[in-house]
Amino acid sequence: MENIVIVEGAELIVNCSYTVGYPVRTTVFWSILGYQDTFQMGSILTITDIQRDSHRMFICVAENTLSSGNKGHSNASIIIDVLYPPTVNALFQQNISEGTDLNVTCKAKPGNPNSTMFIWTKNGNLGFKQNGATLQLPKIQRNSSGTYICTAENSYNNKEKGTDSQSMDVNVLYPPAVNTLSQQNVIEGRSLNTTCHAEPGNPNSTAFYWTKVGNSGFEQNRATLQLPKIQRNSSGTYKCTAENNYGYGEKGTDSQFMVVNVL
C-alpha cells in the first residue's frame, strides 16, 4: 500500500501499472474504499484541484473476463494524504478604553498536519509581531488603534507551509482634552462669556458643561460659560468638563479650572 502526500489545490495524477493476463483484454478502473460505484475508468487516476475530502483510500482494479464468464482481477490500493492549512475563526472589533489591558485569543480549526502556530501582526506596522495565540496589549494607548492580523500556520512535510488569517480592528477609546483656561478679571455689572475648547477624543462627539467649585447647585450645559451682569458673589473657581460617550455606559472626561475675579 502506497501513501501519497499532496497539498490541497494541487493536481493528482497516479498511474496504475499492471501486467496483462489471459485473455489479454483488460478493464482498469479506480474505486474508493467504502463506495460501490466506480470512481474513475482507466489506469490513470486524475483529480484536479484536490480537496481535503479526497483524504481516503483509492483502489485500482484490473480485470479480465475468463472463458467461464467469471472475472479475473487484481488490485492495489493507495492512501491519499491531503495536506491543508488550519482555518482561523472569525475575529471581532475590540472597543477598549485607553489605559486598560487588551488580551484577545485567536482560535483555529486544525489543518493537516494538525500542529498549529500563531502569529499576530499589525497592518501598516512592519515592526509589530507577537508569536502565540493571544494578542497582548497592556495599558493600551490610542496609537495602538488599527487592524491586527492573526495568522495560523502548519508545516507540510515538503517544508511548505499552510496558512490562514483573520483581521481584527482595535478601536481605542479616549477622552477629549480640554484646552487651558486663563483667569478672567471682569468688572462687576458687566457680562462674562468664556468658551471652553477641547481636542476631540474617540469617539469625537463632545459635550461640555460648567460647574463651580463649592457651589453644587451651579451647572451650565454648554461650551460657553455665560454670566450676565456679573456680581461679586460670582467670583470663584469654575470648571469646564468635556466628555464623550464610549457607548457601553462609560464616558471619557477631561476638565480644566478657571478663576473668575470680579472687580
Summary of the structure (lengths in Angstrom):
residues: 263
radius of gyration: 36.8
end to end distance: 102.9
largest distance: 127.5
contacts: 724
relative contact order: 0.13
helix: 3%
strand: 57%
